[in-house]
Amino acid sequence: MNRIFISYRSADGAKDASRLADDLGRVFGADHVFLDRQDLRGGSSWRQEIERAIGHRPIVLLLVTPGFAGARHADGRLRIDDPDDPVRMEIQSAIDAGAVLMPLRVDGTPMPSAASLPEPLRVITERHALPLRTDDWTRLDLPRIVADIERLGVPRSGVTVAEGVRPVRSNARRWALAAVGVLAITALVRLAVEDDAELPLPPTAAGVDTATPSPPEDATQPVAALATDRPSLEGRWLLTTQNGERIPLHLRHRDDRLSLRSEPVRVDNDPEWRDYIASLAAMEGPPLTHIVFTAEGAVFGDLADLAVRVVSADGSFLVDSGNLTLRIGPERRVLAGKVELNSGEQNTVVLSRRP
């Protein structure tokens, strides 16, 4: 039974769609991934397969390329405005079937505005879009997409729930990261937004710009090429929570690659985790008692961009995922920025180097 459908504009999305289908087929099984590689697309085969998947919560990955909304006929008319446009028909079939829409922005293509789309398709602009970049395909972007698909209940190929694949904690995303301190300043962030107040930062963040980081002018050069005299970020760090709790982390820094891992954090004594842990009781495998916060990505100048994963301490299943951007502070002793969960929630984070 197909569960994962890939919609794309043939003119500029066929290559990436084919690669994505192959990669996801290796993870979830080729029978779970539907990609119409024929020239006649958007017709009965797509609709019939979507209809067959109703009740199994089909997932549609929409490749947002420049041609997705911008492709035109020879007379200048936008193809997406035609009711019989194959891509439009695919998306409409998915919407009618109640499929989960997941836009993927290919190589930095911006999401189209709602006003630029036909009214029936404007709902896609309300969906959280993930990046799909050629340079970061394997290291960053594909793992995030796989994590989201797992969160929606599609198991990896050959692995059943009874064999240890457990669902992502759907309605408690922020608590997964709170347990490792990522919500250290969330309450203050929300207070600032609601009351238009100035966001107060912990003393450890002094002197660090916590606005959304932007790459240096030449962001194509790794940190080793931009600043060879800067000290490494390798070592022990602390993430301080709002109530003063300090969570030990270890950062590994090699050339332009950066990764971090927290020590196991106990959650089975946390009331906010009670319902989720109880929902796992019927599944075989060890109970969830601790989680680990990990992230991996690249450093460009004073900016770090990392893919976040929160996993059970034994590594048997994924709890949550997202993206972490950090600005590296003076003397490289403080890191400050934000974490974005796949649900769209954003939280400020501050890390300080341990003595």
WOGILIN-V505346 format. One record per residue. OMEGA is omega in degrees with one decimal (999 if undefined). Layout:
OMEGA, OMEGA
This chain:
175.6, 175.5, -173.8, -179.4, -179.6, 179.0, -174.9, 173.6, -173.9, -173.9, -177.7, -178.0, -173.1, -177.0, -179.5, 178.7, 179.6, 179.0, -179.3, 179.5, 179.5, -178.5, -179.8, 176.9, 177.8, -178.8, -172.0, -176.8, -176.1, -178.9, 179.7, -172.6, 179.4, 174.5, 178.1, -177.0, -179.4, 179.7, 179.9, -175.1, 179.3, -176.7, -171.0, -176.2, 179.4, -177.5, -179.1, -179.9, 176.2, -179.5, 177.6, -176.1, 178.0, -175.2, 176.9, 177.6, 179.3, -179.4, 179.9, 175.6, -176.7, 179.8, 179.7, 176.3, 176.9, -178.5, -178.1, 179.1, -173.3, -178.9, -177.4, 170.5, -179.6, -179.6, 176.0, -179.9, 177.2, -179.3, -177.2, -179.9, 179.6, 178.1, -179.3, 175.2, -175.7, -178.5, 178.1, -179.6, 178.8, -178.2, -179.9, 177.1, 179.8, 179.1, -179.3, -178.8, -178.8, -179.8, 173.7, -179.6, 179.9, 178.6, 176.7, -178.2, -174.9, 175.4, 172.5, 178.3, -179.7, 174.2, 176.2, 176.3, 179.1, -177.4, -178.3, -176.9, 172.2, -174.3, -178.5, -176.5, -173.3, 179.7, -177.2, 179.5, 178.0, -178.7, 177.3, -177.0, 176.3, 177.0, 172.6, -172.6, -179.2, -175.4, -176.9, -174.4, -172.8, -172.4, -171.9, -165.3, 179.6, 177.2, 178.4, 179.5, 178.1, -179.6, 178.8, 179.2, 175.4, -179.7, -179.8, 170.3, 178.1, -178.6, 173.7, -175.1, 174.7, -178.8, 179.0, 177.6, -178.5, -179.9, 170.3, 176.2, -175.3, -175.6, 172.5, -177.2, -164.7, -174.4, -178.7, -175.7, -174.5, -179.0, 176.7, -179.5, 176.2, -177.6, 177.4, 172.6, -177.5, 174.8, -179.1, -173.3, -175.2, -178.6, 179.1, 177.5, -178.4, 178.1, -180.0, -179.1, -174.9, -174.4, -176.0, -179.8, 175.9, -176.4, 175.6, 179.9, 176.6, 179.5, -177.8, -177.7, -177.7, 176.8, -180.0, 176.8, -176.9, 173.4, -179.6, -175.5, 173.8, -176.4, 173.0, -176.2, 177.8, -175.8, 178.7, -178.7, 178.6, -176.8, -179.0, -179.2, -176.4, -174.9, -175.9, -177.3, -178.1, -178.8, 179.7, 174.7, -179.7, 174.0, -176.6, -180.0, 176.5, 170.5, -174.1, 178.6, -177.7, -178.3, 176.3, 177.8, -178.6, -177.7, -179.8, 175.4, 171.5, 178.2, 175.3, -173.7, 178.8, -177.9, -178.9, -178.3, -179.4, 174.6, 177.5, 179.8, 177.6, 167.7, -179.7, -179.6, -177.3, 179.9, -175.9, 175.2, -179.5, -178.3, -178.2, -179.7, -169.4, -176.5, -179.2, 179.9, 178.1, -179.6, 179.2, -171.4, -177.5, -177.5, 179.2, -179.1, -178.0, 179.2, 177.7, 177.7, -177.8, 174.2, 178.7, 179.0, 179.9, 175.4, -179.1, 179.0, -172.3, 175.9, 175.3, -176.6, 179.6, 178.9, 174.2, 178.9, -170.9, 170.9, -174.0, 171.7, 171.6, -173.6, 172.0, -174.1, 178.4, 177.3, -173.6, 179.2, -178.7, 176.8, -179.4, 178.8, -179.8, -177.1, -178.9, 173.8, -176.0, 169.5, -178.3, -173.6, 179.7, 178.6, 175.9, 178.7, 179.4, 174.5, -178.0, 179.8, -178.9, 174.0, 177.8, 177.6, 179.3, 175.5, -179.2, 179.5, -179.2, -179.1, 176.6, 179.3, 177.0, 175.8, 177.7, -177.4, 179.0, 178.9, 999
